[in-house]
Amino acid sequence: MALFDNQIDITRNIKIIEWLKSELLTDVANLFKALVNGIQEEVSETLADTLANIILICYLLGKRFGINYRTVEKKIENKIRLGLVENHDVEKYYGDLSELSKHLNGTRVRKQGA
C-alpha cells in the first residue's frame, strides 16, 4: 500500500512541476506582451503583477525540486555580491544591484525586528 501511495505522490509532484513550468512560460509571454504595449500606468501594474508571479513560481519550482527558499535567497545574494565585485553594467550605470542589496537587507532587518 505504501508503494502505491508513494507512486501517487510522485505523480502528483510531476503534475505540479509541469503546471508550474506552464505557468512560468505563460507569465514570461505575458511579460513580453506587456512590454510591447509600452510602459503606462496600467501596464506598469500588469508588469509588477507578472514579475511577482514569475518570482513566486520560481520559488515554488525550487521547492518541488528539493531546494528550500533560503537556498534560493542565498543564491540571489551571492549573484548580487558577484555583480557588485565584477561591477556589472546594471550596477555600473544604474546602481541597481546596490539598491536591491539594500532593499533585501532592509527587509530582513524589519522582519527580525517585528
C-alpha angles and dihedrals in degrees: 000000000000090000090055092049090049091051091051090050092050091048091048090049092051091049092051091048091051091047092049091049089051091049090049092053091047092051093047088052090048090051091054091047091052091049091053089057092056130240110295128150095267092041090050089059090049091050092051091049093047093048090049089052091051092050092047092049091050091054091048093047089051090053091050089053091051097259113131122223094250091056090054090049092049090052089052091049091050092050090050091050091048091050090051093049093046091043092233114209092250087058097039095052103029110014090231097144093052090048092049091047091052090047094051092045091047091051091053092048090052091049092051092048093050 
